[in-house]
């Protein structure tokens, strides 16, 4: 399968550009942001790939940009308040096992709410076309300030109890002028969470998700394969301390992507014209579930077909902040 993707990066002259990776990699003339290219395509009635191909310019050295950390997240918004990071959990076959293990002790050995939520997806997450399926677990991660590019640090708050990877696929969207969500494509993602906090009480899930998240360089244009296979690893001091294959795509999920999209965009506040959405589809593979305790300096590395570039980020910890509140 030929992969076409869009990449945002800084060129050697320190200018933002958009490039199309479609056999070779070439600059898309006239655009500094994928967002602007998408709006232009919508206004002209073109598809995103056709709009990019119509404006191709000189070749771009993506390998050099990756090595020099000039690659940006493949979608963003000039106003970070208009970029929303959200996600769904317990969406992949096998994803309930680790979560259930975390919460079973607290539930006294009974069937946990996590397992109940997972089974709702297994039984009703893949409705017939035109029908509405079971609601997935949903969470909010932050606005555009939480979005991290490949090669950049993934920072964990000083108060966090853990900062660990979640290898996933994310859908990337823009809201059209009439309020219609438009999927631009998909990206390789590290959803990054605090699993120790989540394990303490499932009602702390919302707290555990308010963290940065990273996206791979490529916005994959087209239909995501039903069977996505990749590898997630954690490196420490240059050595791999944990590695495991991970699966995504609808063949490995308990929900259809369309069902996850419906239950996100059914809310009117997520259909505000001009906004950008990054929606994480979930995973079943975590180093934390295998007993790995991450440390500052650890490197998360995720790769998967059909994406051609790996997603790499180094774990850092923010300095402690004194939060002062005053009354007016």
Long-range contacts (C-beta under 8 A, 24 or more apart in sequence): 1-225, 1-306, 3-218, 3-220, 3-222, 3-306, 3-307, 3-308, 4-49, 4-52, 4-220, 4-221, 4-222, 5-74, 5-185, 5-218, 5-219, 5-220, 5-221, 5-307, 5-308, 6-34, 6-37, 6-48, 6-52, 6-74, 6-185, 6-218, 6-219, 6-221, 7-60, 7-62, 7-71, 7-74, 7-217, 7-218, 7-219, 8-33, 8-34, 8-71, 8-72, 8-73, 8-74, 8-75, 8-76, 9-60, 9-62, 9-65, 9-70, 9-71, 9-72, 9-217, 10-65, 10-70, 10-72, 11-60, 11-65, 11-70, 16-72, 17-60, 18-52, 19-60, 19-62, 20-49, 20-52, 20-53, 20-56, 21-62, 21-218, 21-308, 22-49, 22-52, 22-53, 24-59, 25-59, 25-60, 25-61, 25-62, 26-56, 26-57, 26-58, 26-59, 26-60, 27-56, 27-57, 27-58, 27-59, 27-60, 28-52, 28-55, 28-56, 28-57, 29-55, 29-56, 29-57, 30-55, 31-55, 33-76, 33-78, 34-74, 34-75, 34-76, 34-184, 34-219, 35-75, 35-76, 35-77, 35-78, 35-174, 35-276, 38-174, 38-182, 38-184, 39-174, 39-274, 42-174, 42-176, 42-177, 42-182, 48-184, 48-185, 48-221, 49-221, 49-222, 62-217, 62-309, 66-150, 66-151, 66-217, 66-309, 69-151, 69-152, 71-149, 71-150, 71-151, 71-217, 72-149, 73-147, 73-148, 73-149, 73-187, 73-214, 73-215, 74-172, 74-187, 74-215, 74-216, 74-217, 74-218, 74-219, 75-172, 75-174, 75-184, 75-187, 75-215, 75-219, 75-276, 75-278, 76-144, 76-147, 76-276, 77-144, 77-275, 77-276, 79-144, 80-143, 80-144, 80-145, 80-147, 81-143, 81-144, 82-143, 82-144, 82-272, 82-274, 82-275, 82-276, 83-143, 83-144, 83-147, 83-275, 83-276, 83-277, 83-278, 84-140, 84-143, 84-270, 84-275, 84-276, 84-277, 84-278, 85-140, 85-141, 85-142, 85-143, 85-144, 85-146, 85-147, 85-213, 85-278, 85-280, 86-138, 86-139, 86-140, 86-141, 86-264, 86-270, 86-277, 86-278, 86-279, 86-280, 87-138, 87-139, 87-141, 87-168, 87-170, 87-191, 87-209, 87-279, 87-280, 87-281, 87-282, 88-136, 88-137, 88-138, 88-139, 88-255, 88-260, 88-263, 88-264, 88-279, 88-280, 88-281, 88-282, 89-136, 89-137, 89-139, 89-205, 89-282, 90-114, 90-117, 90-118, 90-121, 90-136, 90-137, 90-254, 90-282, 91-121, 91-125, 91-136, 91-137, 91-253, 91-254, 91-255, 91-260, 91-281, 91-282, 92-247, 92-248, 92-252, 92-253, 92-254, 92-282, 92-283, 92-284, 93-122, 93-252, 93-253, 93-254, 93-284, 94-284, 95-254, 95-282, 95-283, 95-284, 97-284, 97-289, 98-284, 98-286, 98-288, 98-289, 101-289, 102-195, 102-198, 102-199, 102-202, 103-199, 103-202, 106-201, 106-202, 112-202, 113-202, 114-202, 118-254, 121-254, 121-255, 122-254, 125-253, 125-254, 125-255, 125-256, 125-259, 126-250, 126-254, 126-255, 126-256, 126-259, 127-256, 127-259, 129-258, 132-259, 132-262, 133-255, 133-256, 133-259, 133-262, 134-255, 134-259, 135-263, 136-255, 136-259, 136-260, 136-263, 136-282, 137-205, 138-263, 138-264, 139-205, 139-206, 139-209, 140-206, 140-209, 140-210, 141-191, 141-209, 141-210, 141-211, 141-213, 141-280, 142-210, 142-211, 142-212, 142-213, 144-276, 146-211, 146-212, 146-213, 147-212, 147-213, 147-214, 147-215, 147-278, 148-212, 148-213, 148-214, 148-215, 148-313, 149-214, 149-215, 149-217, 150-214, 150-215, 150-216, 150-217, 150-309, 150-310, 150-311, 150-312, 150-313, 151-312, 151-313, 152-214, 152-313, 153-313, 153-314, 153-315, 153-316, 154-190, 154-192, 154-212, 154-214, 154-300, 154-313, 154-314, 154-315, 154-316, 155-212, 155-316, 155-317, 155-318, 156-194, 156-211, 156-212, 156-315, 156-316, 156-317, 156-318, 157-211, 157-317, 157-318, 158-317, 158-318, 158-319, 158-320, 158-321, 159-320, 160-194, 160-197, 160-211, 160-317, 161-194, 161-196, 161-197, 161-200, 162-193, 162-194, 162-195, 162-196, 162-197, 162-288, 162-293, 162-294, 163-192, 163-193, 163-194, 163-211, 163-294, 163-315, 163-317, 164-192, 164-193, 164-194, 164-195, 164-286, 164-287, 164-288, 164-292, 164-294, 165-190, 165-191, 165-192, 165-232, 165-234, 165-286, 165-287, 165-294, 165-300, 165-302, 166-190, 166-191, 166-192, 166-193, 166-280, 166-283, 166-286, 167-230, 167-232, 167-246, 167-283, 167-285, 167-302, 167-304, 168-248, 168-280, 168-281, 168-282, 168-283, 169-224, 169-228, 169-248, 169-249, 169-280, 169-281, 169-304, 170-215, 170-278, 170-279, 170-280, 170-281, 171-257, 171-261, 171-277, 171-278, 171-279, 171-281, 172-219, 172-276, 172-277, 172-278, 173-265, 173-276, 173-277, 173-278, 173-279, 174-274, 174-275, 174-276, 174-277, 175-270, 175-271, 175-272, 175-273, 175-274, 175-275, 175-276, 175-277, 176-273, 177-273, 177-274, 178-273, 179-271, 179-272, 179-273, 180-271, 181-261, 181-265, 181-270, 181-271, 181-277, 183-261, 184-219, 184-221, 185-219, 185-220, 185-221, 185-222, 186-219, 186-220, 186-224, 187-215, 187-216, 187-218, 187-219, 187-220, 187-278, 187-307, 188-215, 188-216, 188-218, 188-230, 188-302, 188-303, 188-304, 188-307, 188-311, 189-213, 189-214, 189-215, 189-216, 189-278, 189-280, 189-302, 189-311, 190-214, 190-300, 190-302, 190-311, 190-313, 191-280, 191-283, 192-300, 195-286, 195-288, 213-278, 213-280, 214-311, 214-313, 215-278, 215-311, 216-302, 216-307, 216-309, 216-310, 216-311, 217-309, 217-311, 218-307, 218-308, 218-309, 220-306, 220-307, 224-249, 224-250, 224-257, 225-249, 225-305, 225-306, 226-250, 226-251, 227-251, 227-252, 228-252, 228-304, 228-305, 228-306, 229-304, 229-305, 230-302, 230-303, 230-304, 230-305, 230-307, 231-302, 231-303, 231-304, 232-285, 232-287, 232-300, 232-301, 232-302, 233-300, 233-301, 233-302, 234-287, 234-292, 234-294, 234-298, 234-299, 234-300, 234-301, 235-298, 235-299, 235-301, 236-295, 236-297, 236-298, 236-299, 237-297, 241-292, 241-298, 242-287, 242-290, 242-292, 244-285, 244-287, 244-290, 245-285, 246-283, 246-284, 246-285, 246-302, 246-304, 247-284, 247-285, 248-281, 248-283, 248-304, 252-284, 253-281, 253-282, 257-281
